[in-house]
Amino acid sequence: MHAFSDAEVSIQEFDEIREDKSFNYELIDGIVCMSSKTNLIDKSILMNLSSEISFYLKGKPYRVFSDIEVEINNNVFFADICVVKNLYDLNTNRLKAIPIIIIEMLNTDKTVLETEDKINNFKNFGVKEYWILNPKNKSIYIVNLQNETMINYFNSINIKSDVLVDFSISMEEIFDMLL
């Protein structure tokens, strides 16, 4: 992810900048950051995971969103997938609730190190888990923001969530396009 500009901007100015649809834009601590959009393989991986989470949550008071902007405390984060509890207002273009889980796909211009600022922000805002998918090495980092632990899952293991109790999915099911 690269800074679009070093100057701080407001939410309104941010909305004008993001008219360019060729990138995903985020507004983090007043700074606009941009990253490339996911490719078709990444989208398939995200769909695999999103479908399994949606199926698991059917009948529960949660909603799963994909490819969505999340606005928290004058910051706008881009989530490839997020899980929200008890969301009733769906009349906006941007999610204005604190997700319990945010899931992000690493791509060519995002690295694990660049997610450290997000980890701190998400923890301060009350997000419970932050998942980082890495298609290059077929791994998923799950950061539990409540107890500050991180587990790195590789492709032969089932992943589990502390927040989604009893949820489990194999890495093969998620990364089937890469196997």
Secondary structure, 3 states (H helix, E strand, C coil): CEECCCCCCCHHHHHHHCCCCCEEEEEECCEEEEEECCCHHHHHHHHHHHHHHHHHHCCCCEEEEEEEEEEECCEEEEEEEEEEECCCCCCCCCECCCCCEEEEECCCCCCCHHHHHHHHHHHHHCCCEEEEEECCCCEEEEEECCCCEEEEECCCCEEECCCCCCCEEEHHHHCHHHC
